[in-house]
Amino acid sequence: MSTTDVLTVAGLRVTFGAVEAVRGIDFTVGQGEILALVGESGSGKSVTARAVLGLLPGTASVSGSARLGDRELVGADEESLRQVRGRQVAMVFQEPATALNPVHTVGWQIAAVLRAHQPLSKAQALKEAVRLLDLVGIPDPGTRVRHYPHQLSGGQKQRVVIALALANNPRLIIADEPTTALDVTVQAEILDLLRDLRDRLGTAILLITHNMGVVADLADRVAVMHRGTLVEQAPVEDLFARPTRAYTQELLAAVPRLGQRAPSAVPAADPALELNQVVVRYKDFVAVDGVDLRVGQGEVVGLVGESGSGKSTIGKVAAGLLPPSSGTVTVLGGDPTTARRHIGFVFQDPGGSLNPRMSIEDCVGEPLRVHKVARGADYRARVAALLESVRLPAAFAGRRPRELSGGQRQRVGIARALALGPSLLIADEPTSALDVSVQATVLELLTDLQRDLEFACLFISHDLAVVDSLAHRVSVLHRGRVVEEGPHHEVLRTPAAEYTRRLVAAVPVPDPVEQRVRREGQVASVG
């Protein structure tokens, strides 16, 4: 690895009015090096990256230095920054669906970036777009170049965004949470791709993430941010083995690990939810294909699998929100549409599932009002008790969702789902967008509430370590079929199905030494 510094940040400060978001930080990224910038939401990670490229809004004030080689970026005029963006420094955004233009083909978008910086004809740019799609592992790139974003999977869209970033051979790629919304197998492919770019092209990469498993798998060095300051920097193996700051120690301790929880007994109880040979078709596409699933009263069943496997579809069927094409669904011995009062639903995105115009009291109490369960003083007392049950102060009742953090909003979502004392809780990816420490708090909360209230829970997730920390049993979905089912410790630690084994093998271990051994072993077995 070269010691040549591609990016040198010194004394960088970013303020929004009286709020100091970044407080005089210093770090470097060398040629052929991957530096992971980690920390919780609000720590200043993404603000730092956007400050480097001059992408912050006009309300931000930036001082200090960010040098790309010998070129100063802080304070540079817009024309100078335009010459740098996409050519010398490129950014891979967290959500590829919003980073790509839905009305243009992916080839058109790559060609436009190429022609903005190089004297290429349309035909030449399109030919280079095909090469770039092939470089990032898109199958049949000559055909895919004419596809629109909606015709690609999530992992393929992320590869297109990386192809856009590579279009003009940048010296530095800034990857802002590039794998957060991806399944473990797709995530592993994207990490392999970034690693290959580093090794083959000598590209410097600034990786922004809160996933410590990804950091262990990919990074050379780690810089830890907390409330706008850099609290610790070290080579990745040193940081994981010997973290010196309490915040770093807490961050690492909060990471869920497969096999960490002792095997738990499966409650012997009557079924709260039963699916028998359920099929869901959308025209000619079969989303769910003959699924049998059982969740006993007082039991947590984890439903895992990649995007498109049918997990969320099953959740909607179980809640009575989507009728099956064939098969039967039974909730508490009856039809789910008549049992909706006894079903709670926790959504993946708490920000999108809460009405921004309503107070927290109205968000939590909405089921109480709809079903005319409580009013007046009794209503307010019940909402206060629900907030207390999810460890939020009753004073939050008067706030709006935008005034709460992501973790606090997810607790509000859980409180609303529990408002009517449901016998069945369906949780669809409730922690995937949360930082590890916030995720750990929400999982602990769900575990405690489920133990105390004894509701049945269908927990839908693509994060196997999270499922292992919570579920009694696990069902594994692949292309709409259940390929394996059993106690959590058997399915996720000694899987029988080849597909489950691939899922488990793709989960990065939050230990750089162990992860490197695993990766080298996987490469050797493939070879």
C-alpha positions in Angstrom: 0.0 0.0 0.0 1.3 3.4 -0.9 1.8 6.0 1.8 0.9 8.8 -0.6 -1.9 10.8 0.9 -4.8 11.3 -1.5 -7.0 13.3 1.0 -5.7 15.3 3.9 -8.3 16.8 6.3 -7.0 19.2 8.9 -8.9 21.3 11.5 -12.2 20.8 9.6 -15.2 22.5 11.2 -18.8 22.7 10.1 -21.4 24.7 11.8 -25.1 25.2 11.1 -25.9 28.5 12.9 -25.0 27.9 16.5 -24.8 24.1 16.1 -21.3 22.8 15.7 -21.7 19.6 13.6 -18.0 18.9 13.0 -15.4 20.2 15.5 -11.9 20.5 14.1 -11.1 17.0 12.9 -7.9 15.7 11.3 -7.4 12.5 9.2 -5.8 11.3 6.0 -6.7 8.7 3.3 -3.7 7.2 1.4 -3.5 5.8 -2.1 -4.9 2.3 -2.2 -6.2 2.6 1.4 -9.7 2.1 2.8 -10.4 4.4 5.8 -13.6 3.7 7.7 -15.3 6.7 9.3 -17.6 5.2 11.9 -20.1 6.5 14.5 -23.7 6.8 15.3 -26.2 9.0 13.4 -25.6 12.6 14.1 -21.9 12.1 14.8 -20.9 14.1 11.8 -19.8 11.3 9.4 -21.8 12.3 6.3 -21.5 16.0 7.0 -17.7 15.6 6.9 -17.9 13.8 3.5 -20.2 16.4 2.0 -18.1 19.2 3.3 -15.1 17.8 1.5 -17.0 17.9 -1.8 -18.8 21.2 -1.1 -22.2 19.5 -1.1 -23.5 21.1 2.1 -26.5 23.6 1.9 -25.9 27.3 2.1 -26.8 27.4 5.8 -23.5 25.5 6.6 -20.3 27.3 7.4 -17.1 25.3 6.7 -13.6 26.1 7.8 -10.3 24.3 8.1 -8.6 22.4 5.3 -9.4 19.4 3.0 -6.7 18.9 0.4 -6.9 16.5 -2.5 -3.2 16.0 -3.1 -2.1 19.6 -3.4 -5.5 21.0 -4.2 -7.5 22.8 -1.5 -11.2 22.0 -1.6 -12.5 24.0 1.4 -13.4 27.5 0.1 -12.9 26.5 -3.6 -15.4 28.1 -6.0 -18.2 26.1 -7.6 -16.5 25.8 -11.0 -13.3 24.3 -9.4 -15.4 21.9 -7.4 -17.3 20.8 -10.5 -14.0 19.8 -12.1 -13.2 17.7 -9.0 -16.6 16.0 -8.5 -17.0 12.9 -10.5 -13.6 13.2 -12.0 -11.1 13.1 -9.1 -13.5 12.4 -6.3 -16.7 10.4 -6.7 -19.4 9.6 -4.2 -21.4 6.4 -3.7 -24.6 7.3 -2.0 -26.5 5.1 0.6 -29.7 4.7 -1.4 -29.2 3.8 -5.1 -32.9 4.1 -5.9 -32.8 7.9 -5.2 -29.3 8.4 -6.6 -30.3 7.1 -10.1 -32.7 9.0 -12.4 -35.8 6.8 -13.0 -36.6 8.3 -16.4 -33.2 7.5 -18.0 -31.5 4.2 -18.8 -28.5 3.4 -16.7 -26.4 3.5 -19.8 -27.6 7.0 -20.6 -26.7 8.1 -17.0 -23.2 6.7 -17.1 -22.6 8.1 -20.6 -23.7 11.6 -19.4 -21.1 11.5 -16.5 -18.4 10.4 -19.0 -19.2 13.1 -21.5 -19.3 15.8 -18.8 -15.6 15.3 -18.3 -14.2 13.6 -21.4 -14.4 14.5 -25.2 -16.4 11.3 -26.1 -19.1 10.8 -28.7 -22.4 9.2 -27.7 -21.4 5.9 -29.2 -18.0 6.0 -27.5 -19.6 6.9 -24.1 -22.1 4.1 -24.4 -19.4 1.6 -25.2 -17.5 2.7 -22.2 -20.7 2.4 -20.1 -20.9 -1.3 -21.1 -17.3 -1.8 -20.0 -18.0 -0.2 -16.7 -21.1 -2.3 -16.0 -19.0 -5.3 -16.8 -16.2 -4.1 -14.5 -18.7 -3.9 -11.5 -20.1 -7.4 -12.3 -23.4 -6.6 -13.9 -24.4 -9.7 -15.9 -25.0 -9.2 -19.7 -23.9 -5.6 -19.6 -24.6 -5.1 -23.3 -28.3 -5.6 -22.6 -28.5 -4.1 -19.1 -27.0 -0.8 -20.4 -30.5 -0.2 -22.0 -32.4 -1.0 -18.8 -34.0 1.6 -16.5 -33.3 1.5 -12.7 -36.6 -0.1 -11.8 -35.6 -3.1 -13.9 -32.6 -3.9 -11.7 -32.4 -5.4 -8.3 -31.2 -3.4 -5.3 -27.7 -4.9 -5.5 -27.5 -4.2 -9.2 -28.6 -0.6 -8.7 -25.8 -0.2 -6.2 -23.3 -1.6 -8.7 -24.5 0.9 -11.2 -23.9 3.7 -8.7 -20.4 2.4 -8.2 -19.9 2.2 -12.0 -21.0 5.9 -12.1 -18.4 6.7 -9.4 -15.6 4.9 -11.4 -16.5 6.5 -14.8 -13.7 9.0 -14.8 -11.1 7.0 -12.8 -11.3 9.1 -9.6 -8.4 9.1 -7.1 -10.9 8.9 -4.2 -14.2 7.3 -3.7 -16.4 8.4 -0.8 -18.8 5.5 -0.1 -21.6 6.7 2.3 -23.3 3.6 3.9 -23.1 1.7 0.6 -24.4 -1.6 2.0 -27.0 -0.6 4.6 -30.1 -1.6 2.8 -28.6 -4.7 1.1 -29.0 -8.4 1.9 -25.9 -10.2 3.4 -25.1 -12.0 0.2 -25.4 -8.8 -2.0 -23.5 -6.9 0.7 -20.6 -9.4 0.5 -20.5 -9.0 -3.3 -20.3 -5.2 -3.0 -17.6 -5.4 -0.4 -15.6 -7.8 -2.7 -16.0 -5.2 -5.5 -14.8 -2.3 -3.4 -11.8 -4.4 -2.2 -11.0 -5.3 -5.7 -11.0 -1.7 -6.8 -8.6 -0.8 -4.0 -6.3 -3.7 -4.9 -6.5 -3.5 -8.7 -6.8 0.2 -9.4 -5.1 1.6 -6.2 -8.3 3.7 -5.5 -8.4 5.4 -2.1 -11.8 4.8 -0.4 -13.4 6.8 2.5 -16.0 4.4 3.8 -18.7 5.9 6.0 -20.7 3.3 7.9 -22.2 2.2 11.3 -21.9 -1.5 10.4 -18.9 -2.7 12.4 -18.9 -6.1 10.6 -18.4 -4.3 7.3 -15.6 -2.3 8.9 -13.9 -5.5 10.1 -14.2 -7.0 6.6 -13.1 -4.1 4.5 -11.2 -1.3 6.2 -7.4 -0.8 6.6 -7.8 1.9 9.3 -10.7 3.2 11.3 -11.6 6.7 12.6 -14.3 6.9 15.2 -16.5 10.0 15.4 -18.7 11.0 18.3 -20.7 14.3 18.5 -18.6 16.0 15.8 -15.2 15.0 17.1 -12.7 12.2 16.2 -12.3 10.3 19.4 -10.0 7.5 18.2 -8.0 6.5 15.1 -6.1 3.2 14.6 -5.4 0.3 12.2 -8.5 -1.9 12.0 -7.0 -4.9 13.9 -5.7 -2.7 16.7 -9.0 -0.9 17.1 -11.1 -4.0 17.4 -8.5 -5.8 19.7 -7.6 -2.8 21.9 -10.1 0.1 21.7 -8.8 2.8 24.0 -11.9 5.0 24.3 -15.1 4.1 26.2 -17.3 5.2 23.3 -15.5 2.8 20.9 -15.8 0.0 23.4 -19.5 0.6 23.8 -19.9 0.7 20.0 -18.2 -2.6 19.6 -20.0 -4.2 22.5 -23.4 -3.3 20.9 -22.7 -5.3 17.7 -24.9 -8.4 17.5 -23.0 -11.6 16.7 -24.2 -15.0 15.5 -23.9 -17.6 18.2 -23.7 -15.1 21.0 -27.0 -16.0 22.6 -27.5 -19.3 24.4 -30.1 -21.7 22.8 -33.6 -20.9 24.0 -36.5 -23.3 24.6 -39.4 -23.0 22.2 -42.6 -22.3 24.1 -45.2 -25.1 23.8 -48.4 -23.2 23.1 -51.4 -23.0 20.8 -50.8 -21.2 17.5 -51.3 -17.5 17.3 -50.6 -17.5 13.5 -50.8 -20.4 11.0 -50.1 -20.3 7.3 -51.0 -23.5 5.4 -49.8 -23.9 1.8 -50.1 -20.1 1.2 -49.5 -18.9 -2.4 -49.4 -15.3 -3.5 -49.3 -14.5 -7.2 -48.9 -11.1 -9.0 -50.0 -11.8 -12.5 -47.4 -14.4 -13.8 -45.1 -14.0 -10.8 -45.3 -16.2 -7.8 -44.1 -14.3 -4.8 -45.0 -16.9 -2.1 -45.1 -20.5 -3.2 -46.8 -23.0 -0.8 -45.6 -21.7 2.5 -46.4 -23.4 5.8 -45.6 -21.2 8.9 -46.6 -21.4 12.5 -46.0 -18.9 15.4 -47.1 -20.1 18.8 -48.5 -17.8 21.5 -45.7 -16.3 23.4 -43.2 -17.3 20.7 -40.9 -15.2 18.5 -40.3 -16.7 15.0 -37.7 -15.1 12.8 -38.4 -14.9 9.0 -35.2 -14.5 7.1 -34.1 -14.4 3.4 -32.9 -12.0 0.7 -34.9 -9.2 -0.9 -37.5 -10.7 -3.2 -37.8 -13.9 -1.1 -41.3 -13.1 0.0 -40.7 -12.1 3.6 -42.7 -8.8 3.6 -45.4 -10.3 1.5 -45.9 -13.0 4.1 -46.0 -10.3 6.8 -48.8 -8.5 4.9 -50.7 -11.8 4.4 -50.4 -12.5 8.2 -51.8 -9.1 9.0 -54.8 -9.5 6.7 -53.5 -6.6 4.5 -53.1 -8.9 1.5 -55.3 -11.9 0.6 -53.5 -15.1 -0.5 -54.1 -16.5 -4.0 -54.6 -19.9 -2.3 -54.0 -21.6 1.0 -55.3 -20.6 4.4 -54.2 -18.0 7.0 -55.4 -18.3 10.6 -54.8 -15.7 13.3 -55.9 -16.6 16.9 -58.2 -19.3 15.4 -60.0 -17.1 12.9 -59.6 -15.0 9.8 -56.9 -12.3 10.0 -59.2 -9.5 8.7 -61.5 -10.0 11.7 -58.6 -10.2 14.1 -56.9 -6.9 13.2 -57.5 -5.4 16.6 -55.4 -8.2 18.0 -52.5 -7.6 15.5 -49.8 -5.0 16.0 -47.5 -4.0 13.1 -44.0 -2.4 13.5 -42.7 -0.9 10.2 -39.2 -0.7 9.0 -39.1 3.0 8.5 -40.4 4.8 11.6 -40.0 8.2 9.9 -42.2 7.2 7.0 -44.8 5.4 9.2 -45.5 8.3 11.5 -47.7 11.2 10.4 -45.4 14.2 10.6 -48.3 16.5 11.3 -49.5 14.6 14.4 -48.1 14.8 17.9 -46.4 11.8 19.4 -49.5 11.4 21.6 -51.8 11.2 18.6 -49.4 8.8 16.7 -49.3 6.4 19.7 -53.0 6.8 20.6 -54.4 6.5 17.0 -55.4 2.8 17.5 -57.2 3.7 20.8 -59.2 6.4 18.9 -60.0 4.3 15.9 -61.3 1.4 18.0 -62.9 3.8 20.5 -61.1 2.2 23.4 -60.3 5.3 25.4 -60.9 9.0 25.5 -60.2 12.1 27.7 -58.1 11.5 30.8 -58.1 7.7 30.3 -56.8 8.2 26.8 -53.9 10.4 27.9 -53.0 8.1 30.8 -52.9 5.1 28.4 -50.6 6.9 26.0 -48.3 8.0 28.8 -48.2 4.4 30.0 -47.4 3.2 26.5 -44.6 5.7 26.2 -43.2 4.6 29.5 -43.3 1.0 28.5 -41.0 1.7 25.6 -38.7 3.8 27.9 -39.7 7.3 26.6 -40.7 10.1 28.9 -44.4 11.1 29.0 -43.3 14.6 28.2 -42.6 13.4 24.6 -46.3 13.2 24.0 -46.5 16.8 22.8 -43.6 16.5 20.4 -43.7 15.9 16.6 -41.9 12.9 15.0 -39.2 15.2 13.4 -38.1 16.2 16.9 -37.1 12.7 17.8 -34.1 10.6 16.8 -34.5 7.5 14.6 -34.3 5.2 17.6 -36.9 7.2 19.5 -39.2 7.2 16.5 -38.9 3.4 16.3 -39.9 3.2 20.0 -43.0 5.3 19.2 -43.8 2.8 16.4 -43.5 -0.1 18.9 -45.7 1.8 21.4 -48.4 2.3 18.8 -48.2 -1.3 17.7 -48.8 -2.4 21.4 -51.6 0.2 22.0 -54.4 -2.4 21.9 -52.5 -5.2 23.7 -52.1 -7.3 20.6 -51.7 -11.1 20.8 -49.6 -11.1 17.6 -46.9 -8.6 16.7 -45.5 -8.4 13.2 -42.2 -6.6 13.0 -41.0 -6.0 9.4 -37.2 -5.0 9.4 -37.7 -2.8 12.5 -34.0 -2.2 13.2 -32.3 -2.3 9.8 -31.9 1.5 9.5 -30.7 2.0 13.1 -27.2 2.4 14.5 -25.7 -0.6 16.3 -26.1 0.9 19.8 -29.7 2.1 19.1 -30.5 -1.2 17.5 -29.2 -3.0 20.6 -31.5 -0.9 22.8 -34.5 -1.5 20.6 -33.8 -5.3 20.5 -33.5 -5.4 24.3 -36.7 -3.4 24.6 -38.6 -5.9 22.2 -37.2 -8.8 24.2 -38.3 -7.4 27.5 -41.8 -6.5 26.2 -42.3 -9.8 24.6 -41.3 -11.7 27.8 -43.5 -9.5 30.0 -46.6 -9.3 27.7 -46.2 -12.7 26.1 -47.4 -11.7 22.7 -46.5 -13.9 19.6 -44.1 -12.2 17.2 -43.2 -12.7 13.6 -39.9 -10.9 13.2 -38.9 -10.3 9.6 -35.3 -9.4 8.9 -32.4 -10.0 6.6 -29.9 -9.5 9.5 -29.2 -13.0 10.8 -27.3 -11.9 13.9 -30.3 -9.7 14.9 -32.7 -12.7 14.4 -30.4 -15.0 16.4 -30.4 -12.5 19.3 -34.2 -12.5 19.5 -36.0 -15.5 17.9 -37.0 -18.9 19.4 -37.3 -20.4 15.9 -36.3 -19.4 12.4 -37.8 -20.0 9.0 -35.6 -19.4 6.0 -37.3 -18.2 2.7 -35.8 -18.5 -0.7 -37.7 -17.5 -3.8 -41.0 -17.8 -2.0 -40.4 -21.2 -0.4 -39.4 -22.2 3.1 -36.1 -24.1 2.6 -35.3 -24.6 6.3 -37.1 -24.2 9.7 -36.1 -25.0 13.2 -34.7 -23.7 16.5 -32.6 -20.5 16.1 -29.4 -22.1 17.3 -29.7 -25.0 14.9 -30.7 -23.1 11.7 -28.2 -20.3 12.1 -25.3 -22.2 13.6 -25.5 -25.6 12.0 -27.7 -25.0 8.9 -28.8 -28.0 6.8 -29.9 -26.2 3.6 -27.2 -25.0 1.2 -29.0 -21.7 0.8 -28.9 -21.1 4.6 -25.3 -22.0 4.7 -24.6 -19.4 2.0 -26.5 -16.8 4.0 -24.6 -17.5 7.2 -21.2 -17.6 5.4 -21.9 -14.1 3.9 -22.4 -12.5 7.4 -19.3 -10.5 8.2 -17.8 -11.2 11.6 -17.1 -8.1 13.6 -13.5 -9.2 14.1 -11.0 -8.3 11.3 -8.6 -11.2 12.1 -11.3 -13.9 12.1 -13.1 -12.3 9.1 -9.9 -12.3 7.0 -9.4 -16.0 7.8 -13.0 -16.8 6.8 -12.7 -14.8 3.6 -9.4 -16.5 2.7 -10.9 -19.9 3.4 -13.9 -19.1 1.2 -11.6 -18.0 -1.6 -9.6 -21.2 -1.3 -12.7 -23.4 -1.3 -14.0 -21.6 -4.5 -10.5 -22.0 -6.1 
